[in-house]
């Protein structure tokens, strides 16, 4: 697109600027639309599990229900507690929503279809997503209420706990792909198993790491059975308790944008991204972005299915799973994967 603007006589700097702005809107606007649609889809999944209809009144088949809910929230009054720190109170949801959006800058949707194809894309995602804890902590503290503050501390501990195991899981992927670039990680999965299957997830050494990553991504985004932030005595909404109107909606938008991101990362890091599952020439006629979207939809269905069926953990069980099971397991597999690659890729030591 930069070259197209240059063909109209614009300088390289201005061409790059406008191409980047358009790229941001091309990613951000469909993402916001996708958030509205997956909220509707998830409510339909829950309804199907419970043998109910779900949203079916607003618009055809209830498709406009999320937009009606958004309009209702937008028209409500934003109430700020008198004892709250008003500046930080309003900044917290903005931080949460912004961090959820900036991570998408390095996500590849198809070959060359990425806003910033940087060599350290995976590190960028880790760094940017870890900033989300600040929005949670600031929201709990600025509310000047003990229940949101306690819940924010618990949420921060939960996020940090599972980011550790996610980090070690990603090390195994980087070792196999030999790069931090997300596009190259996808290409490294082509014919990875027997020259026939596309995806690290088919690898017996990396399949357990995908399971750990999938469960950790649910905990990282406060999804059931790890939604302890929402379960503060079953009465209040954790660090979001004092929020209303659009400030409350920004937390939800950020949460679901992160859920979509985790679905995309599951597909990109372990299941071939835009590649078809099988390295068979006719399957490549289907556009890569459709393969990626299909895989993301499947993982989102898994997220919704788990939320509708699995009971909630206790907090001590949550921490035990992260620190006593996932962390040692991921460390063991880092050793196994690195040892296997040293033996097969670089030869046995003399």
Phi, psi and omega in degrees: 000328176301316179296325180295317177295323178295328180293341176267010174096002179283152177290164181298320182298312180291324178298316179296320181298309183290325177296321179291316179300315179296320178298321178297315180292324180296331178272314188291316184294312175297330179295316178296321176295320180296323178300316179298320183287323182285333173297316176298315182297320181293321177296327176291322178296313178301318181297319181296320179295323181268009180058045175241176181275324186078192180300125182209014186250310186278110181080172179297126182058019179079017185295336183265010183298318180296323179289325176295318177297319179297319178296319179299316180294320182296327183275353179280161180280138175276115183256125178249122179303143184297329182268002182281157171279101193299319181297307180293327180300321181276334181286327187304309179294330177295318178299314181300314182290319182294316179299322179295333181273319187292337180295332183290353182297333185250007181278120179275129180264338180193172179304116179081353180267081181205141183292315181223103182272069185275154183289340182245041184301321181292321177294322178299317180297316179298316183293315183290317182293330179291342177289343181300335180296333180293321177298322180292311182297314181296321179297317180292320183285318184292338179292339180056043178222139190291324183292313174300324182292315177299317181294323178297321178295318179295319180295319179297317178298321179296314182297314181296320183300315184274341173294330179296310180293324177299320179301315179290326175298317181294332176299319179297322178294316180296322179298317180290317183279338180063031178198158174260355181283125185295323179296318179289329175297319177296314182295329179293344181271357182291120181061030186294326182249115177059019182065017188231321183261136177262112177143134175293338182296338177280350181281126181301333179282331184258345178300314176300327179291328175294320179299316178297318180295319180297313181292319179294326178292328174294317179292324181294329181259013177059041178267152174303138010269021184247024183273055181292338178296322181280349191255035178290090183059020177064013186242331184234166187259042175063223183292349180267005189303317185275003185265151179214172174056219185291332178296324175290321181295326180297324175298317181291320177298317178296319181297314182286330173296322176292324177297314178299321179299315180296324175297318179295319181292323174303317180290318186286318187278332187236337188236030168085001176055240182278358179281149173291159183298329183242136181281074182233125191309313182301332182290340181283351175288337175284129181305139184301325182295332178289322175298316180297315180296322179296318179293320178298319179297321179297314182293326177292324175299320178297317178302312181292322179298315179297317182296329183277346189235333188265130178290157185286143175285157164280162185293323179292326176293322178300312181290323179297319179298316183290313188269327186259347180242301185292319181296308177298321181297315180294324176296317178300318182285334172299317178294315181297314182294315180296321178295318178297319179291323176297324182284319187264323185271323185248000177089154180291146179295142180283000000 
